[in-house]
Amino acid sequence: MPVTPFLEHSHDPKEIARRLREGPRISYLRDWVYGGIDGTVTTFAIVAGSIGADLASRYVLILGVANLLADGFSMAAANYSGTKAEVEEYSLVREMEERHIETEPEGEREEIRQIFIAKGFKGKTLKDAVDVITAEKERWIDTMMTEEHGLPRIARSPVTAGVFTFLAFVICGFLPVAPFAFDINAGLLTSTVMAAFTFFTIGSLRSHWSPVHWLRAGSETLAIGLASAGVAYLVGDFLKQIV
């Protein structure tokens, strides 16, 4: 008996119409994953380096929390600025296309024509497609934005992206230093277990927008995170010997 493949959404005509009417959903999962990974790597590397240098637990906690908040704010600000730049770029390009359509409509029609020729349209079908697209200004501009410039219609909020990054950075990054904050078997082994769990969990979330299996994605992130911490530990141990 054949197995019915899993489909992510319904193909009922009414359901399709509803999805298209509502438009694509804006996802901030990427900001959470990136912030969480970077926060965990940063804090765990500091913990490993500090332990490698034989620093007391209170100094490990101070360095970890200080870097957690400072780097978390820095990364959130960078993501805010980067996302804001994307929004501004989209607005700038859209204004340019609107100006070009007003001042050089035939040239813009030719661009639409060549875009659809590249898609395999020809003859009357090509002419009809160009006429339909260029009959409505907003549809015309939307087509140019996606087909000529490759820019998506949805705009992510810079503030929301920055907040997601900061929260993920602080929450996930705190776990490796948590044993030192609560004095729960504070040491490299406990911190490593906490960091490893965090790395694997965050990495596995990539499977939500990646074809990579969650087990492989989690394992890759775990390996990268532990490798970075290992380097920090060796550097701390080396500096302890020569300072």
Helices and strands as residue ranges (DSSP letters): H 13-22, H 29-52, H 57-103, H 105-118, H 123-134, H 137-147, H 158-174, G 175-177, H 178-182, H 188-204, G 205-208, H 214-242
